[in-house]
Amino acid sequence: MLINIIIIIISFTHICHSTTVNSGDHHFLRLPLHHINPVQSPTQAISADSARLSALISALHRKPNLPVTSGAYAGAGQYFVTLHLGSPPQPLLLIADTGSDLIWVTCSACRNNCSATRPPHSAFLARHSTSYSLTHCFNSACRLVPHPRPSLACNHTRLHSPCRYEYSYADGSITSGFFAKETTTFNSSNGKLLQHDSLAFGCGFKTSGPSVSGPGFHGAQGVMGLGRGPISFVTQLGRRFGNKFSYCLKDYTIVPPPTSYLLIGTRPGSGNSKIRYTPLQKSPLASPFYYIGIQDVYVDNVKLRISPSVWSIDELGNGGTIVDSGTTLTFLPETAYRRVLAAFRRRVKLQTPDGAPPNFDLCFNVSGVDRPSVPRLSFKLVGDDSVFSPPVGNYFIDTAEDVKCVALQPVTTPGGFSVIGNLMQQGFLFEFDIGKSRLGFSRTGCSQP
């Protein structure tokens, strides 16, 4: 079976599909994650992931004091979120991105007969909402978004000069418009509506380029930033839901795929003694990424000779390792990558296939082998007893009939960082505890609804 790109839809739409629970003073919002049909080959996955990684790194160093540009256009392993925005609520399909913190939607100024000019729900109709309000350019929140050219900057002579934003992508794509506030609506478990007022978001009236309008955008109407920045969705709702969120990505090879969940807030029965925590690292750049610290890498419990400096973040913000739900494969620094492959080559007693798949550096012919013996890969993270040991299926994957490859890639971009992709995360509960600046993970807990 070819590797599947994980494209997941998160829906706030129906009561049976989302629940908001109040347990004492604690609330949590639980949302199912569903796979849809995969559309890309392993080679396309590598190309898409590499494009996303390049875009994230480029944006990080180009605008160190602004929110990092989303890499959502790459089309690899994205989450889709149906968000109800405005009064009355309007459903919009957004790409959920842990690599950025700006929420933005495609907007329209249409007032009457809007269905005649565009399909329903293809844009947010600001004039149809009674709760829509613009952010003033002098408001401190306006400093949290990138701005367009000086000629469109804050007008000191006008009393109601709106805050304008312009978000640029690595491929030259642009979304621009007004930074505004709106009401979001969710369905609760008892049938009542739960509202969150004053959600800060970008109301985009102009989009151009493949990142925001091409086929890689999958017909979405915007991006929901889930990063650590001050204007992300989880940060803005965090005060209400305990400043944390979690998810499980279950095995994509199972047919039909099992239901996974994204949960915003504190998990019920959260006293999981098997969960391990590692502190979230900080970059000197203003970054919404979830950095973790890797100390050592083991293959079959043998520590590889890799200098700790390979994993560190330097004073310029280079390096480090992020956990990213929007990237499928896992990327390691070139030095670490080569040592891992060498350790695998010494231990795996299988032939390499003729005509191995391109872009994979290490593949094996498993014809006639029911259960090939594969080394165990594990990462020692910063923190007591914080060893991340993914199952073999998370990094040793089917790429063609009777061919398995190691699903790792090297980081080749100067100043690049490592990425733990969503394939490596499968089967684990991941808890992003923003309030305590830590990431928890556990092999148990994904079976809970």
N, C-alpha and C positions, 0 to 999 in steps of 0.2 A: 504494500500500500504506500502511495506517495505521501509525504508529509503534508498535513493539512494546515492551512493558515487559519488561525482561530479568529473568527469574526463573530462577536457576541452582541446580542441585542438586549439592552436593559429597558424594561418598560414600566413606566409609572401609571399606565393607562387604567387598569382594572383593579378593583378591590381584591379579586382573587389572585392577582399577579403582584401585588405589593401590599405590605402591611406596615403600619406605624404602631408601635406598641409602647404603652406607658407602664413602666414597672416602678412604682414609687415615684421618685423625682427624675427617673432616667427614661429617656426615650431612645428608640432605635428604629431606623427605617430599613426594612429588608426587601431586597429586590432580586428576582430570579435572573440568572444569566443563561441565555440560550445560544447555541451554535446555529449558524445557517450554513448552507452549502459552501464548501471550500472552493476557491476560484484560482489558486495559484500553485505552480509547481515549486519544487525545492529551489531551483535556480532563480525563479522570480522572487521567492522568499528572501534569498540572500541579497538580491538586487534592491528589493524594497527596504529591507532592514538597513542595509548600508546607506541608502539614500536618507533614511530617517536619522541615522546616527550622525551622518555628515551635516544634516540640517540643524540638529540640536547643538552640535559642537560649534558650528559656524555662528549660530545665533547667540550662543552663550558668550563668546568672545567678542562679538561685534557690538553687543549692547549690554555691557556688564551691569548696568544700573537699572535695567528695565526687565519686565517679565520675559522669559525665554520664549521664543517663537515655537509654536507647536510643530511637531513632525508628523501630524496626522495624515498629511497627504500621501504618505508612503503606502498606505493601504495594507499594512502588515499588522495583523493581530489586534484590530481596533475593537473597542466597545462602542455600541450605539445606545444612546439614551433618548427616550421620549420624555421631554420636559414640557410641562404645561405652564405657560407663561402668560401673564396678563389677567385682566378682569373684563369680561369673562375669559376663562382659560383658553389658550390656543396651543394645541399640541405641535411640538417641533422636534425633529430628529437631529440629535447632536452627536458628535464623536467625543467620547470621554477620553481624556488624555492626561495621564499622570506626569507628562513631561512639560506641562505649561500650567499657568494659573488664570489666564484670562477666559472668561465665559463670553462668547459672542454668537450672535445669530444674524442670519440674513433678514434685513428689514425692508418693509415697503411702506411708502407714504400713501398708498391707495386708500380712498375713503368709501367709494361707491362702486358697485359692480366689479369687485376685485377678481372674482372667478373668471371673468371674461379676459383678463390679461395674464393670469398665472394660475397654475393648478392650486387647489385648496391645500393649505398647510405647507406650502412651499416657501413661505416667508412669514415673518411676524408682522402683523398689521398694527403698527403702533397707534394709529388713529382710532382703532376699534377697541382700545383698552382704556378704561377709566382710571387705571392706577399707574399708567406710564408717566415717568417724570425724568427730565433731563438733569444731568449733573452739571453744576455751574463750573466754568473753567477755573474759578478761584478756589473751588472746593479742594481740600487737601487730597481727596480721593483721586482727583484728576492727575496728580503727580505719579500715580501708580501705573499709568498706561503710557505707551509710546505715542508721540504726537506727530502730526503731519508737518509739512513745510511751514516756515515762519509766517507766511502770508495768511495761514489759517489758524494761527495761534490765538490766544485769548485777546479779545477786543476790549481794551480798557475803557472805551467810550460807550459801551453798551451794557445796560443793566442785566440783560438776560443772555449773556454770551455763553453758549453751551461748550462743554468739554468735548473736544474732538480727539479721536484716536486713529492711528494708522499702524497696522500690524503687517510687517514685511516677512516673507518667507525666503528661505535660502535660494529657491529657484526663481525669485523675482515676483512671485505671486503676492497680492496685496488684498487685505480687507480693511476698509476704513469706514468711519461713521461717527456716531455720537456715543459717548459713555453715559449710560442711563441707569435707572432703577425701576424694578418691577416686582410684582407679586407672583410667587410660584405656588402651585397648588398640588397637593398629593391626596391620595385616597387613604383613609385610615381603616383599621381592621373592623371598626364598628359601623362603618358606612358613612361616617362624618368626614368632612373635608378638613385637611390640615393646611394652613397657609403659612408661608414665610414671606413677610413683607420686605421691601427694600433690598432685593437682590441686585447687586451691581453687575452690569453686563455691558458688552459692546453691541450697539444696534447698528449693524453694518449695512450701509446703503450702496456701497461700491465694493465689488469683488472682481478680481481678475487673476488669471493664471491657473495652471493645472492643480496647484495645491488646494485651491478653494472652489474650483468650478469644474475640474476635469473628472474623468471616470474614476480616478483614485479616491475621490471624495465620497464615492458611493451614494450620491444623492442626498447627503446630509445637508441640514440647513445651518450648520455652525459647529462650534467646538465647545465642549465643557471642560474647562481646566480643573484637574483634580490634584494639582501639585501643592507644594507647601507655601506658596506665595499668599499675600494678604487678601487677594481678590478671588481666590479659587473657590469652587463650589463647596468643597469640604471645609475650608477655613470659614467661609461665611455662615455655613450651617453648623459649624463646629461648636459655637457657643451654646447651641440648642441640643446638640447630640454628643456632648462629651469630648469633642476634639479628637475623634478617632473614627476610622472606618476599616473594614476588613473584607476580604473576599477569598473564595476558593475557586480554582480552575480545575475542573475534573478531567479525567482522561478523554481526550478528543477522539480516540480510536474506537470507543465503545459505541455500538449502534443498537438502539437510538441513544444519542448522547444523554448522560445524566444531567439533572438540573444542578446548576451551580448558583451561588448567591453572592451578591454584593450587599454588605450591611453597613449603614452609616450610623454610628453610635456604638454603645457598649453591647457586646453580644450577651444574650441570656445565658446564665450559667457560665460566666466568663472566668470562673476560677479554675481554668484548665491548668493543672499542675505540669503538664507536658509541654506547654508552650515555652519557647526559649526566646530571649530578647537580645538584641544587639543595638547599641546606640546609633541613632542617625548622625552621620558626620556632617560637618559644615564646610562649605566652600567659601573662599574669600570673595567670590563673585556672588551677586544677588541671584540665587538660583532656586527654582521651585523643585529641583530634583530630590529624590529620596536616596541619598548617598549612604552606603554602609561600608564598614571597614573589613577588608579581608587580611588575615594575618598569614595563613598558610594554605597550601593546596595539597591534598593527599590522593594518591592512587593506590588502592588496596592497602590503606592505612600506612603507606610509606610516604613520608613528607618529601615533597620535591624541593630541589635546591633552587629556590627563587628568592631573590632579595626582597625584603619588606618594602623597599623604596619603589618597587614596581607597582604597588597598590596604593601608594600615598597620593594625597592631593598637595601640590606644591603651592607656593605663595602667589602664583599667577592663576590658580584655579585649574591647572592641568591635572589630568589623571583622576584617580578615584574610581569608585564603582557605584552604579545606580541600579535600582530595582525598577524595571519598566514594564508595565503591562501592555504597552503598545508596540514592543519589539518581540518578534517571535523567537529568534535564535539567541544564543548567549555569545557575547564578544569578550575576549580576554586580551590583555596586553601581549604584544608579539612574543616577548621572552617567555611568559608563562604559557602561552598557547603552544609554542614549540616543545616545551618540556612535557606538557601533558600528552601531546601526540606521540612523543618519543616513548613515554612510559606505556602508552597503549600499544604501540607497535611491539615492544618487548614482551608484552603479556598475552596478546591475542594470537592464538595459533591457527589463523585462518588465512586463506589465500585472498589476495587482492583481485577484484573482478577485472575482466577485460572491458575496456571502454567504460571506466568508472564515471559516475555523474560529474559534470564540470562543477567547479567551485567548492567541492568538498575535498579536503586534503587527505582524508583517511577513510577508506571504505573497505568492506570485506564481503567476500562471497559466502553466503550462508546456505547455499543449496544443499539439501539433505541434512541440515543441522537443525534439530528441533529447538534446542535451547543453547545457543552459543554462549560460551563462557566469556564474560566481559568484565573488565576491572571496575571496581567501585570508585567513583569520583566523589570527593567531599571537600568542603571549604570550612576552614576554621575561621570564624568571624570574631571580631572584637566583642568581649563580654564573656562572663563565666559560662562554661558548658554550652557555648553557642556554635555548634557544629552543624552545618547544613549539608545533609547527605541525600541528594535526590535519587530516586530509583533509576535503574539503568535506562528505562524507556524514555526518560526525560532528556537524554543526551545521546542515545544510540538508537537511531531511527531508520525506518524503512524508506528508501528513496527510489527503489525499483524492485522488480521481482527478484527475490533471492539476493538482494543487495542491502546492506545496512551501512550507514555512515555515522561518523561522530559529528553531532550537530553543534559544533563550536566554530567560531570564526575569529580571526585576529583583528585587533584594532590597529589600523594602519594610518589613520588620520593624525597628523601632528597635534599634540595637546589633547588627544582623545582620552575618553574614559571607558571603563569596562561596563558591560551591561548584563544583568541577569534577566534574560528574556522570559516571556510567559510560558514557553515550552518547558523550561527548567523549573518553573514554579508549580507545575501541575501536581495535584494531589496534596498540596499543602494549604493550610490555613495561614494567610498572611494578615497580620493586624498592624495597621499604620497608626501608631499612637502619637499623634502630633503634639498633644499636650505635654507628654513626658519625653518627647523627642526620641522615640525608640521604635524599632520594628520587631514584631513578634512573629514567630513561625512555628508550626507544629504539623506533624503527620496525622494528628487526630483532630477532629472537629469539623471536617468537611462533610461528614454524613448528617450533621445537624441541619434542619431546615432553616 
